[in-house]
Amino acid sequence: MIKCNLSTILGSRRMTRTKLLRESGISLTSLKPFYDDTWKGIRRETLDALCKALDCEVGDLICFEESKQETNGT
C-alpha cells in the first residue's frame, strides 16, 4: 500500500496545516486528502509544492508499506 506521511511529518516538525498552506501555496482542498491519507492521485505541481515547503524528498512524503493482506497472499 502506498501511503502519505504528511500528518506524521507535520507533527514531528510541530507545523500546522495552516502554515503549510501559506508556505506551499496549495489549497486546503488539495492538502486535506494527503493529510488524511485518503488521496487517490497527486498532481506533480502539488507534490513539488509540498516537497519545497517541507524541504523533503518525495520518498519522505510518500512511501510503500506492505499490507497484511498482501503478505498473506490474499
QUIMODA-V848859 format. One record per residue. N is the residue number from 1. PSI is psi in whole degrees, 0 to 359 (none if undefined). OMEGA is omega as a letter, one per 20 degrees, with the letter a starting at -180 (NA if undefined). D_CENTER is the distance of its C-alpha to the mean C-alpha in Angstrom with 1 decimal. Layout:
N_PSI_OMEGA_D_CENTER + N_PSI_OMEGA_D_CENTER
This chain:
1_134_r_13.8 + 2_131_a_10.5 + 3_160_a_7.6 + 4_131_a_3.9 + 5_20_a_5.0 + 6_312_a_3.7 + 7_324_r_7.1 + 8_316_r_8.9 + 9_313_r_8.4 + 10_318_r_9.6 + 11_316_a_12.2 + 12_334_r_13.5 + 13_359_a_13.9 + 14_46_a_15.4 + 15_135_r_13.6 + 16_159_r_13.6 + 17_324_r_11.5 + 18_316_r_14.8 + 19_319_r_15.0 + 20_320_r_11.6 + 21_315_r_12.9 + 22_315_a_16.1 + 23_331_a_15.0 + 24_332_a_12.6 + 25_7_r_15.0 + 26_164_a_12.7 + 27_160_r_13.8 + 28_324_r_12.9 + 29_323_r_13.3 + 30_326_a_10.6 + 31_320_a_8.1 + 32_314_r_9.3 + 33_329_r_8.3 + 34_320_r_4.5 + 35_318_a_5.9 + 36_354_a_8.5 + 37_45_r_7.0 + 38_14_a_9.8 + 39_151_r_8.7 + 40_334_a_11.6 + 41_170_a_11.0 + 42_137_r_9.5 + 43_144_a_12.0 + 44_320_a_12.6 + 45_322_r_13.3 + 46_314_r_10.0 + 47_317_r_8.2 + 48_315_a_11.3 + 49_319_r_11.2 + 50_314_a_7.9 + 51_320_r_9.2 + 52_313_a_12.6 + 53_326_a_11.9 + 54_355_a_10.4 + 55_55_a_12.9 + 56_171_r_10.9 + 57_160_r_11.0 + 58_318_a_8.9 + 59_339_r_10.0 + 60_325_a_8.7 + 61_320_a_5.0 + 62_133_a_6.0 + 63_166_r_9.3 + 64_130_r_12.3 + 65_132_r_14.2 + 66_133_r_17.5 + 67_163_r_18.2 + 68_323_r_21.7 + 69_319_a_22.8 + 70_322_a_22.2 + 71_336_r_24.0 + 72_353_r_26.9 + 73_15_r_27.4 + 74_none_NA_27.0
